[in-house]
């Protein structure tokens, strides 16, 4: 064989090897590896601690840091949406009433548009990672939690049909996450809230079930799921305790002592947030403990008067209004 023939044979062999390699690549496409966001979740938990302690600004800075570290992750957007929901809650809700879904007269706030953008970004980024087969169960969780936040805002505004639609979507996504990974305890926050409220708002649910095929709920199971999340949740433990305490304070439960115990736990864990003292005062009023009720309202008023943060200002207004209803002759500063 001449040198020229040997060179041609070598080139031909290399071409064959390249073709075989390309065929293998087509036959066995690379499978995307799961996106591990465990380090981001550690940072997120720190932000959530600040959020529940009433420091929304510091919490949001952490959540935006998460967005900067991984712009394609839905986590930072989801957590900032959660903090923005709390901002809306403090600005518009009846903070004297432990019922978190007490409807307000304000149709919108300056935070609504940003909240919606964050929820939509979470849903879009979760969908993208699910399509790419990246940590599929956890991204179903994040997507479901985004719909839960959407339902929470609609519920705060007393819009039943949009609340139900978002809740139905949330339920399906969270159940899918649990089907893929039963250890995602955070999913039980949304599932538990859904089960509880669908079973306890029967008159509305009958209409909504007919309109949109809303699945049924189970009050007892919902309370159990919230209890599980309050004990073992990774990102949602404190909020699950908050919702469980509020459910126990509702008129159909009237388990005021259990509710009070949970709010006392939150007050010990997050001592800088006057919200816990505010709702504990309301519970003492319902239990007929006028002295304890009065003392807590006055404590909140003293601690928040003159403070600049929006949380303190909201709670100062709530405490002043509660005291003025009890003492119409007494003057309280604006």
TASULHU-V495845 format. One record per pair of residues at least 12 apart in sequence whose C-alpha atoms are under 8 Angstrom apart, sorted by the first residue. I is the first residue (numbers start at 1). J is the second residue. D is the distance in Angstrom with one decimal. If there is no record, write none. Layout:
i->[I;I]
j->[J;J]
d->[D;D]
This chain:
i->[31;32;32;32;33;33;33;34;34;34;34;35;35;36;40;40;41;41;43;43;44;44;44;44;44;44;45;45;46;46;47;47;47;47;48;48;49;51;52;52;52;52;53;53;53;53;54;54;54;54;55;55;56;56;59;59;60;60;63;63;63;63;64;64;64;72;73;73;74;74;74;74;74;74;74;75;75;77;77;77;77;78;78;78;78;78;78;80;81;81;81;81;81;81;82;84;84;85;85;85;87;87;88;88;88;89;90;90;90;90;91;91;91;92;92;93;94;95;95;95;95;95;96;96;96;96;96;96;97;97;98;98;98;98;98;98;99;99;99;99;100;100;100;101;101;101;101;102;102;103;103;103;103;104;104;104;105;106;107;116;119;119;119;119;120;122;122;122;123;123;123;126;126;126;126;127;127;127;136;137;137;137;137;137;138;138;139;140;140;140;140;141;141;141;141;141;141;143;143;144;144;144;144;144;144;144;144;145;145;145;145;146;147;147;147;147;148;148;148;148;150;150;151;151;151;151;151;160;161;164;164;165;167;168;168;170;170;171;171;171;174;174;174;174;175;175;185;185;185;185;185;186;186;186;186;186;186;188;188;188;188;189;189;189;189;189;191;191;192;192;192;192;192;192;193;193;193;193;194;194;195;195;195;195;195;195;196;196;196;196;196;196;196;197;197;198;198;198;198;199;199;199;199;200;223;226;226;226;226;227;227;227;229;238;241;241;242;242;242;244;244;245;245;245;245;245;246;247;249;256;256;256;260;260;263;263;263;264;264;274;274;274;274;274;275;277;277;277;277;278;278;278;278;278;280;280;281;281;281;281;281;294;297;297;297;297;298;298;300;300;300;301;301;301;301;304;320]
j->[133;132;133;134;133;134;135;133;134;135;136;134;135;135;66;75;75;235;62;66;62;63;66;76;79;235;234;235;59;62;59;60;62;63;79;235;270;83;238;239;270;273;270;271;272;273;272;273;274;311;273;311;83;87;80;83;80;83;76;77;79;80;76;77;80;125;125;126;121;122;123;125;126;139;142;122;142;118;119;121;122;118;119;122;142;145;146;118;115;116;118;119;146;149;149;111;115;115;149;153;111;311;109;111;112;156;310;311;314;315;109;310;314;104;106;156;318;275;278;279;315;318;278;279;282;318;319;322;279;282;246;249;250;279;282;283;246;247;249;250;156;243;246;152;155;156;158;156;158;155;156;157;158;156;157;158;157;157;157;150;146;147;149;150;146;142;143;146;142;143;146;139;140;142;143;139;140;143;177;176;177;178;180;181;177;184;177;173;174;176;177;173;174;177;184;186;187;170;173;169;170;171;172;173;174;187;190;170;174;187;190;170;166;167;169;170;166;167;170;190;163;166;163;164;165;166;167;204;208;208;214;212;194;214;215;190;191;190;191;194;187;188;190;191;187;191;228;229;232;233;234;229;233;234;235;236;237;225;226;228;229;225;226;229;236;240;222;225;221;222;223;224;225;226;222;223;226;243;217;222;216;217;218;219;221;222;217;218;219;220;221;222;223;217;219;216;217;218;219;216;217;218;219;219;244;240;241;243;244;240;241;244;241;266;262;266;262;263;266;259;262;258;259;260;262;263;259;259;283;283;286;287;280;283;276;279;280;276;280;300;303;304;312;315;315;296;297;299;300;296;297;300;315;319;293;296;293;294;295;296;297;323;319;320;322;323;319;323;315;316;319;315;316;319;320;316;332]
d->[7.9;6.6;6.3;6.4;7.7;6.2;8.0;7.1;4.3;4.5;7.8;5.4;5.6;7.3;6.3;7.9;7.9;7.7;7.2;7.5;7.1;6.5;7.5;7.5;7.3;7.7;7.8;6.0;7.8;8.0;4.3;7.2;5.7;6.6;7.8;7.5;7.7;6.5;7.4;7.9;6.5;7.2;4.6;6.7;5.5;4.8;6.6;4.7;7.8;6.4;8.0;7.9;6.4;7.4;8.0;7.3;5.7;6.7;4.9;7.1;6.1;5.6;6.2;7.6;7.2;6.3;6.4;7.5;7.1;4.6;7.4;5.3;5.8;7.8;7.0;7.2;7.0;5.4;7.2;6.7;5.7;6.7;6.5;5.6;7.1;7.6;6.3;7.2;5.4;7.9;5.4;6.1;8.0;7.5;6.8;6.9;6.0;7.0;7.3;7.0;7.6;7.7;6.9;6.6;7.6;7.9;7.7;6.2;5.9;7.7;7.9;7.8;6.3;6.2;6.7;7.4;7.6;7.6;7.3;7.2;7.1;6.1;6.4;6.1;6.1;6.3;7.5;7.0;6.9;6.7;5.7;6.7;7.8;5.6;7.2;7.7;5.8;7.5;7.4;6.6;7.4;7.8;6.9;7.8;5.9;4.9;7.7;6.2;7.8;7.4;5.1;5.2;5.1;6.7;5.8;7.5;7.7;7.8;6.8;7.8;5.5;7.5;7.6;7.2;7.9;7.2;6.5;6.4;7.7;5.0;6.5;5.1;6.9;6.6;5.7;7.4;8.0;7.5;7.9;7.4;4.6;7.3;5.5;6.1;6.6;7.5;7.9;5.7;6.5;6.9;5.2;6.8;5.5;5.4;7.8;7.9;6.2;7.8;7.0;7.3;4.5;7.1;7.7;4.9;5.3;7.9;7.9;6.8;7.7;7.6;7.0;7.8;5.5;6.8;6.8;5.1;6.8;6.3;5.6;6.2;7.5;6.4;4.5;7.2;7.9;5.1;5.7;7.9;6.9;7.2;7.3;7.4;6.8;6.4;7.4;7.2;8.0;7.0;5.8;7.3;5.5;7.7;7.5;7.0;7.6;7.7;7.6;6.0;6.7;5.4;7.3;6.1;5.0;6.3;6.4;5.7;7.5;5.5;6.5;7.7;6.2;6.9;5.6;6.1;7.0;5.9;7.1;7.4;7.1;3.9;6.4;7.5;5.0;5.4;6.1;8.0;7.3;7.8;6.8;7.2;7.4;4.0;4.9;5.8;6.9;4.7;6.4;5.9;4.2;7.2;7.4;4.6;6.6;7.5;7.2;6.4;5.1;7.4;7.8;6.9;4.9;5.3;5.3;6.7;6.8;5.6;7.2;7.6;6.0;7.3;7.2;6.9;7.8;7.5;6.6;7.8;7.5;7.2;7.7;7.5;8.0;7.2;4.3;7.2;5.7;6.5;6.6;7.8;7.4;6.5;8.0;7.1;6.2;6.8;5.9;7.8;6.7;7.3;7.7;6.0;7.8;7.8;7.4;7.1;6.8;6.0;7.5;8.0;6.7;6.7;6.2;6.5;7.6;7.1;7.6;7.4;4.2;7.0;7.7;5.2;6.0;7.6;5.4;8.0;7.2;6.8;7.1;7.6;7.2;6.8;6.3;7.6;5.2;5.4;6.4;5.3;6.6]
